[in-house]
Amino acid sequence: MRRAVLLVCVTFLAAAAAAQAEPRVEAPPSAAEFARVFIGVTTAYAIGFEQPERITRAHCVQASSGHYMCSYALLRPGRPPECHLMQARWTPQAASTITVTLAGRTSRCETLHAAIASLR
């Protein structure tokens, strides 16, 4: 009986240690939160490198878990806003939290729908 109790305790402790050792995987953010993170990360990067460009008006949808499509405007001093469209993945374990897989310019970017429609 003592061996059985000891075996159960050792097994429980080993399982608890293994569970703590595994990296915790959090669910990808919602599309709105992804847009906020995208703006925040790019703003921090621009500030860190003393660049005047800023990304604003990001509008994203989540195609599937961790996969997004967004329209956004790029602001440069003294120039009209540039509209852009991108596909990206949420990659918090990689060197970059956001991995852009496809990007390009569009003629409109009020919403993602407007950006896609402007490609026609």
C-alpha positions, -999 to 999 in steps of 0.1 A, spaced: 0 0 0 28 24 9 44 17 -25 12 25 -43 7 58 -24 44 67 -31 40 58 -68 9 80 -71 26 109 -53 57 107 -76 35 104 -107 15 134 -96 46 155 -89 61 145 -123 30 154 -141 28 188 -123 64 196 -131 59 186 -168 28 208 -170 48 238 -157 77 232 -180 55 233 -211 52 268 -226 18 283 -221 0 288 -254 -25 316 -254 -53 320 -279 -46 344 -307 -61 379 -302 -94 390 -318 -92 410 -350 -97 443 -332 -70 435 -306 -46 424 -334 -52 458 -351 -43 475 -318 -12 454 -313 -1 460 -349 -4 498 -345 14 496 -311 43 475 -323 49 496 -354 46 528 -335 71 516 -309 95 505 -337 92 539 -354 98 557 -321 128 535 -313 144 543 -346 133 579 -346 113 575 -378 83 599 -384 61 574 -401 30 560 -383 4 534 -391 -31 543 -382 -67 533 -390 -60 495 -390 -91 475 -397 -86 437 -395 -106 405 -398 -95 371 -386 -96 346 -414 -88 317 -391 -71 312 -358 -40 334 -358 -44 345 -395 -55 381 -403 -62 405 -432 -59 442 -425 -62 475 -442 -44 505 -428 -31 539 -435 6 549 -435 11 585 -424 42 604 -435 48 641 -426 38 664 -454 22 637 -476 -13 624 -479 -20 590 -462 -11 559 -481 -35 530 -480 -22 495 -476 -35 459 -473 -18 430 -456 -22 394 -447 -4 384 -414 0 357 -389 1 360 -351 35 345 -341 42 354 -304 69 327 -301 89 340 -331 113 369 -333 84 391 -344 50 389 -328 34 396 -362 46 379 -394 34 396 -426 29 371 -454 15 394 -481 13 432 -484 6 459 -509 -8 493 -516 -45 501 -523 -63 532 -533 -87 531 -504 -84 520 -468 -114 533 -448 -123 496 -441 -109 463 -452 -139 459 -476 -131 492 -492 -94 483 -496 -102 450 -513 -129 466 -535 -103 492 -546 -81 465 -561 -107 457 -589 
